[in-house]
Amino acid sequence: QVQLVESGGGLVEPGGSLTLSCQASEYPSGFYVMAWYRQAPGKEREHVADISKFGITKYNPSVEGRFTISRDNARPTIFLQMDSLKPEDTAVYYCRSIGATDSWGQGTQVTVSS
């Protein structure tokens, strides 16, 4: 089972930026996708962005153009650069590893408020 630890959440004003990190114990063997999800209070968890082993990225339309997912090939870490943040981006953000097994991190809170 891949262990995932998120960091980088916090409080930011609308229009601001944050970068989330997800440190994995390892990248999964074989084909895998590393993803960010989020869950706002009273809402279902939703997909935000993902990046495959081959570097192909996908985004939720609500964040396309504002968020960027990337990874460090030297170490098992992925990032989510979040720009032009909006109050509706407020949520707990989770990292997910999808491969031979499916693992989730514990989440990091992002609050966008003035």
KAFEN-V601650 format. One line per field, one symbol per residue. ss: DSSP state (A for helix, B for strand, O for the rest). A space follows every 50 residues. Layout:
# KAFEN-V601650
ss=???
This chain:
# KAFEN-V601650
ss=OOOBBBBOOBBBOOOOOBBBBBBBOOOOOOOOBBBBBBBOOOOOOBBBBB BBOOOOBBBOOOOOOOBBBBBBOOOOBBBBBBOOOOAAAOBBBBBBBBOO OBBBOOOBBBBBOO
